[in-house]
Amino acid sequence: MESSRHVEVSIDGVKVADSRRPMMLFETGLPTPEMPKIAARLCFYDEKVDVKVDGILQERPRTKWS
């Protein structure tokens, strides 16, 4: 889904992505029956990156990989 949000991603203070027309993805936890080969293959590893959406720093998730 196209978005009008401004998204920036940084790792250790280095900007690695900057988009004013990002594609938004949503994780439902339910792979469709037509796609068993890609089930569990998509990963958002936000524990180690800084993500800003419209200039607002997003909170990092706290997981065992944090």
C-alpha positions in Angstrom: 0.0 0.0 0.0 1.4 3.4 -0.9 1.9 6.0 1.8 2.5 9.7 1.9 4.6 9.4 5.2 8.2 10.4 5.4 10.2 7.4 6.7 13.9 7.5 7.7 16.0 4.6 8.9 19.4 4.9 10.6 21.9 2.5 11.9 24.4 3.7 14.5 23.7 7.3 13.4 24.2 6.6 9.7 21.0 7.2 7.5 20.5 4.1 5.4 17.0 4.9 4.0 15.0 8.0 3.4 11.7 7.8 1.6 8.8 10.2 1.1 6.8 7.5 -0.8 7.2 4.3 1.2 5.3 1.2 0.6 3.5 0.1 3.9 3.5 -3.5 4.9 1.4 -5.2 7.5 2.2 -8.4 9.3 -1.0 -10.4 10.0 0.7 -13.6 11.3 -1.4 -15.6 8.8 0.3 -16.6 5.6 -2.2 -17.2 2.8 -2.6 -20.8 1.7 -1.2 -19.9 -1.7 2.1 -18.8 -0.3 3.5 -21.6 1.9 7.0 -21.2 0.4 7.4 -17.7 1.7 5.7 -18.2 5.1 8.0 -16.9 7.9 10.4 -15.3 5.4 9.6 -11.7 6.0 11.3 -10.0 8.9 11.4 -6.4 10.3 14.5 -6.2 12.5 13.7 -2.9 14.2 15.5 -3.8 17.4 18.8 -2.4 16.1 17.7 0.5 13.9 16.3 4.0 14.5 13.1 4.6 12.5 11.6 8.0 12.1 8.1 8.5 10.7 7.2 12.1 9.8 10.1 13.2 11.9 9.0 11.3 15.0 11.5 8.7 16.3 9.6 5.4 16.8 10.1 3.2 19.9 12.3 0.2 19.3 10.7 -3.2 20.1 12.0 -5.0 23.1 12.7 -8.7 22.2 15.3 -11.3 22.9 17.3 -9.8 20.0 17.4 -6.3 21.5 
